[in-house]
Amino acid sequence: MDADAPLPGAVARTSARAAYENLSTLRAQTLDARPIVATGDGDDARVPGAIRIARDVLEAAIASSGASGARAMLTEAGVDARGTAVVLAEADGDAEFVARTLMWIGLDAAVVDGGYGAWIEAGYPTIGKRWSEEGAKDGTGARRLIVWANPRSRSTAFERSLSMHSRAMVMHEMLTEPYLKERNPENYEKIVNGQTSQEIESSVCGYSTALEVLTADFSGQGKPFLISKELSCYFDDEKITDEWLLAFNHVVLTRNPLDALKSFYRVAAEGDAESSYFDVHEAGFVECLDIMHRLNRIGARCLAIDADNDLMKNPEGSLRATCELVGMDFEESMLSWNAQERPSWKKFRDWHADASKSTGFIDVKKVDIPYSKEVYDGARWCKPYYDAVLWSSVGVMEGWPTLRRLAHGEHRLTVVICANGEHAGRDMHAKFLAARLPGASVYIFQPKWVEEAESEDETRCLSIFEQPLVLCGSLGKVVEMNQALQTRLKYGSSKVARALIVEEGASGAPVVALPFPQTVVRSRDTMEDDVFIAKLSKMIDIELEALRASSESDTDFAVFDPTESSP
């Protein structure tokens, strides 16, 4: 084909407004047909998520290899031939040429009226290579929030509530389709099948495109706060950079695994067989823990919320904490809304039926259905991951120092986590290891809290250290806790049966001598090993029995209750 030959078909037109609204759903690919000009300042501003397809480069590909050359060039640039596209440029002729070429190789395409100029005139967001310098300023992620939620954790109701804020731009699961498309084609096709049956266009945009759109500044439209609800199971640890994470505040929303997985299973059982599915590997609890751990490592601002214990029992408190995190005022309108399906929910319609009917944070009671063994096995497997995140949540941390207090018949041992700092995501692997120990009642102290305890309540809590127990945490914090116990309590650290030292990636034995046995755990793989946990639990049981037998006190050490007076 000659480069100057006319390409078939009339070119459809669309508005800059429609192209802007597409950003919140990514139903169509956006192509920027402006010439690529080196500005020298590294700020190549463009529509967020747009793929640059310069006319002269496309013409050269066509001149060299015809349609196959055009197709190869577009594919290499990231254009997916299965989707549709909107094209804009400064010169209408450039946009039309690219659109006609797309149509020529089989894509639906439309040109934006007024092109890039209309986009800028409307005040719609642009993005350049320097976005991160502004978005991650001081590591605060000011005015941006990502809600990471495991599936079926009441997250869509939470999103609906946030959408009622007058100054918030709220997006819905921007990463789901791109992740499935790139990492799980089988489940992606199920989603596409459901959308096709409902005549809803599927997104073919890539994961990197969605990440970039989420960094856009929508304040020009009177929405200075950007919020997106995402599912934790679609967190791509390889593509999401620390720099990107620091451009946001973060909420990790979780829910009891049995309740979440039952809800997941029910949607699959009652939904369209072609598009609905149940997959324990998409439960999202492992990823919630990983996200909290990583946010702590890089110092990103975050908090954890439990769907039932926090959000449903105290919606206003949970919403106020979220608003405070992102720096926006709480609005009463966030507590109730009219029942309706938000446009962005249509792409996953079967999954959001309850949220579409909701008018507030009201629990919907449903008759139980028969659940598969996979649901119960999956819930047991997910429980320690959930516990670690739950123990970082708003409600649990208000109950300091208790993370989990088991009843007398269930309790086997007491574990004290030696805490690092105040970050919500601190000590995630220490919490996970403690959660893996059968029969463990778990508490959390910073060593300095032991040293500085003065009030009656604070000193009463120290009675936990007067019973046989296990310390868990980093080597540095366990050493500090030992020193605090030696100087503060008459028992010192003589009641410590063993320390579980969580030193990820370290090698060799601890270099600090301690007056109690130690087990060094260097990886999550070890913590997840059932054989290791069984052997460790047996060893701890023996050591605790020896301590109890040698104790001169007749105190019942079964359960510590900080609300009761010390014995």
Helices and strands as residue ranges (DSSP letters): E 12-14, H 16-22, E 29-32, E 51-52, H 55-77, E 84-88, H 92-104, E 108-112, H 115-121, H 131-135, G 137-139, E 144-149, H 155-163, E 168-172, H 176-183, H 185-197, H 207-213, G 219-221, E 225-231, G 232-234, H 242-245, E 249-254, H 257-270, G 280-282, H 285-298, E 302-306, I 307-312, H 315-326, G 332-335, G 343-352, H 353-357, H 373-390, H 394-397, E 402-404, E 413-418, H 428-436, E 440-445, H 447-452, H 456-461, G 462-466, E 469-473, H 475-488, E 496-502, E 518-521, H 524-527, H 530-550
